[in-house]
Amino acid sequence: MFKLFLRILTVVSILLFLSCGDKKENNVVFIKESPVKEDATKAYLHQVENYKKDKNYLPVFYKYYNSNISKKDYLKAAELLDFVCVYLADSYDFNDNFMAVVKEFDTLYRKEVPALKTTFVDAYLANYYFDKSNLKKAGEYFTNITLLEPNDYNSCYNIARAYYDLSYIYYITGKQNLSLAANQKSFEYFTKINNPKGLAFVYSNYSNIYTAIGDKKRAIDNADKAIKSYKSINNTYNVYIGLINKISIYDFMNDSRKTELIDSTYQAFIDSKDDSKILKIKLYDFKIENLVQANKLPEAKKVIDELKPIVEEINSDDLTLEYKVALAQYEIKKNPDYSNFEDIKKALPTLITNQQYEKVNMFYGVLQTSALQNNDFKNAFTIEKDKRIIADSISDIVTREKIAELETIYETQKKEQQITLQKTTILNKNTTIALLASLFLGLFLIGVVYITRQKQKKLKLEKQNTQQYTKQLLEKTEEERKRIASDLHDSVSHELLSLKNSFEEKNDITNTKIDSIINDIRIISRNLHPIMFDKIGLKSSIEQLVERAQSVNDFMVTADIDYNNSLSTNDELQVYRIIQEALSNIIKYANAVAAKITVSQKKENLFVEIKDNGKGFNVSETLNGKNAFGLHNIIERGRAIGGEAKIISDKNGTIITIEIKKT
């Protein structure tokens, strides 16, 4: 079933590439506007390098921002606050002074600026709460952004990014169906503005989702697509983020390639002399883990000491927790009796409450390692059970089953096709012949594939047409039966009653004969079309059928019906006919003393079973014989309504089951 899920996701993703969704701006591509010339101060503030390297950056911002507020130029103030919020959030900088400015703008001035120009407020607060592990609050702020309609490149980007962040929150809280839906919306909006970096974000989230549901191959494939996309636009920072994400996939799936990837990525980062503190914390945490596992404790201590002041400077709750995990791994390896896990144990309840399952799993890993080193197997086993619960929460078993049943949606992009033309000189005749042979072979294979696909399409279409014709034929037959039954009941029966009442001399023999004819006509009418079927429905009609079968024949029939009108009336009538035909066959041929009819339903399907305790028969031989009209009738009626009939029979009786997909 997973293959079908992947095929469906391929189709949906390609469609998402070709369209921008179901909102008003369908088929509209927002073009990035040419930058407007900025005054010197704004241009200075707009340079992210100035934020990273110049200590006067924020004082300059506060002064310039406040001057615009005092002039009541709230739109320009919002534009300034917008990109500064992005720079600080990306650096996990949630200092009190800047937070006060953001909240003041939200309270006093936001209403003076169009909503699409102020989404940075929600984004900054969402990132703040994410860092504090309050994922519910973070999700609410990101959701606020997704409720808006874009009207230009920037607003479309902001909405796309909010969907991406929302998808990630759903992923780490185990809601993979919601994560998938949000990621698709993110893809939709990033495609609308043709933003390669945004599409790379989407690939990263797809890799997370596939990691959660245990599909390692596609998780790694999407991680590689993200890295490739970042490289194509020379975005070095996010190339490292993509590699870190891939390391996390290997870690989650216990892949031995993790160690090598950590070492190569760490070394590349060192050689590049990149000064990103965020990347340094994330990569050094992984490197510490590698060194500890390799028992290279002096080297691990050196990395820990180098990292400590950076972690303290950034002062991010999220990054600090990750650093504490790396530090605890070192301490446990250094001293098996180490037990100073107060920070970790204190953080666990909050992380669990806020559904920060990835961090919870990391913390449990540290505590379990300590328990195993101290031969505390009881505690280690208890932690293992807790880890499994968390793992199930991340993968969301219910969602995974739902995805498997629907087998909905794979592949988030059109495959990139790059044709590399190489001018080569063919030096000898053999090379020329080999190239020509390869060309002809390729053309032949393409032709074979094309012809095969066309035949498959034709066969599929013929099958659909045959099924549709059969269904229409059965419906027309039922209409005619209904008409004839109505005529017999309403016309002929009434005429006979009138004839009976018109005799002046009452003759018992004549009256009895007319009553018998009227009764026969009623039976024929009922067999042609069940009385009041359209009004009383399938369940009551089956119960009447069972009651008649028992009263007329020396035969016990029971019915167990769990049905809530999930089929159309026409399809219900076909189900009734299947049961009627099966009962008729049992009565005529089975020599059974009892039968049972079961109708049950699940989320997507309806199940019908007719079972008897008769003498049974050879199913294959009977179906290939000349007297199997009734069985073929059951099979064809089942197919006509999108079902599949199965017949099993032996000396202990016969079981007919029909599985029907609900409309």
C-alpha positions, 0 to 999 in steps of 0.5 A: 500500500505504501507504493500507492501512497508514494505515487499519489504524493508524486501526483499531488506534488507535481500538481502543486508545482503547476498551480498555486492553490485554491485561493483567489490568486490561482495561476498568478505568480508574484514577481519580486519587486526591484528594491527601492532606493533606501536612505543611508540609515535604512540601508545600513540596518538592512545589511544583516552583516552589520547586525552580526558584527556591529555592536551599535546596530541595535542602538542605531535601529532604536533611534531611527525606529523611534524617530519614525514612530514620532513622525507617525510614519508607522509603515516605515517603522514597520518595514524597519522592524520587519527585517530586524525581527528576522535577523534577531529571530534567526539568531535566537536573539529574544532580548527584553529591550527588543521584545518590548519594542515588538509588543509595544508596536503590536499593541499601539501601532499595528492597527495603523498598518495593513495586516500583510505588512505586520506578519513579522510580529506574529513570526517573531513571537512564534519563534520566541515561544518555540525557543521556550518550548511552548509549541502550542503558543508558537503554532497559534502565532504562525496560524495567524499568518496563514489566515491572510491572503497574499497580494505581493511577493513578500506577503506570499513569502511570509505566508509560505514560511509560516506554513513551513514553520507550522508544518515543523511544529506539527512534525515534532508533536507527532501530527504527521497528517497536519504536518503534511498538509501544512507543508503542501500549502507551504510548497504551494505558496513558495512555488507561486513566487518561484523561490528556490530557498523556500522549496528547499525548506519544503524538502527538509520538512518532507524528509522529517515527515518521512523520517517519522513514518519510517521511510528512510530512503525518501527521508534521505532523498528529500534531505539531499534535494534540500541540500542541492537546492541550497547549493544551487543558490550558494546559500552556505548557511542553509547547506549546513542546516540541510546537512545537520538535518540529514545527520538527525535523520541518520540519528533517528534511524540509527544509521551507521553513516551518521558518524562519518557525516558528522566528521566530514560536515564538522571539518568542512565547517572548520575549514570554511572559517564560517563565523555562524554561532548557531551552526557552531553550536549545532555542529559542535554538539554532534562532534562532541557526541562522536568524540565521546563515543570514540572515547576521545575525551580530551578532544571532547572536553576541548570542544565543550570548553570552546562551545560554552561561552558561545552558548551562554552568549546566545542564551537560547533555551532550545540550544542550551538544552541541546548543549546540556545533552552533549555535556551530559554524554561527556560527563557520563563517559568520563565518570560512570557514577555521574548523576547531576541530571537535575537540569535535564530532569527539571526540563522533561515535564515541560517538554513533554507537556509542550510535546517537544518529543525530539528533545524528550527523546534526547534527554531519555537517551542520556538518562538511559545511558547513565542507568546502563553504565551503572547496571541499573537495568530496571531503570533503563528498561523503564526509560526504554518504555518511555522512549517507545511511547515518545517514538510512537508520538513522533511517528503518530501511529494513527496518522501513519495508518491513515496515510497508508490507507489513503496512500496519499501523496509522495514526491514534492517536485518536478524532477529536475532534468538537465541535459548535458551535451558533450562534444566528443570526437568518435575515434574509431568505428567500434565506438560509433557502432556502440553509440548507434546501437545504444540509441536504437536500443533506447528508442526501441525501449521507449517505443515498447514502454509507450505501447505497453502504457497505451495498452494498459490505458486501453484495458483500464478504460475497457474495464471501466466501460464494462463495469459502467455498462453492467451497472447501468444495465442492472439499474435499468433492469431494476427500474423495469422490475419495479414498474412491472411489480407496481403494475401487478400490485396496483393494477392486476391485484386490484382488478382481481379483488374487484372481480371477486367482489362483483360475484353475486353468488359467493362461491368458496372455491372461486374466492379461494382460487382468486385469493390464491392468484392474488397471493401469487401475484404479490409474491411475484411482485415482491420478488421483482422488487422489494416493497417500499425499498426506497422508503424503508432502506436496506436494513429493514428490507434485508430483515423482511427478506430473512423473515420470509425465508424462514416462514416459507422454508424449513430453514433458520436464517439470522441477520446481524446488520451494522449499517448507516446508509453510506451507499446510494439507493441504487447500490443498496438495491444491488447489495439486497439482490446479492443477498437475495440471490445467495439465500435462494441458492442456499435454499435450492442447493445447499441442504443447509439448516441454517444461514447467517447474513452479516453486514458491517462497516469500517471507515472506508468499506462495507462488508457483506457476508452470507454463510451457511452450513450446507454441503458445499461445492467445488467453487472453480468447477461450478463457476466454469460450468453451465449452471452458475448463473446465480454465482456469476450474478452475485460476482457481477453485481458486486463489481458493478458497485465497486466491490469484490466478491469472494466465494469459499466452500467446503463440506462444512458450508459456504461463505460468500463475502463482498467488500464494497468501497463506500461512496 
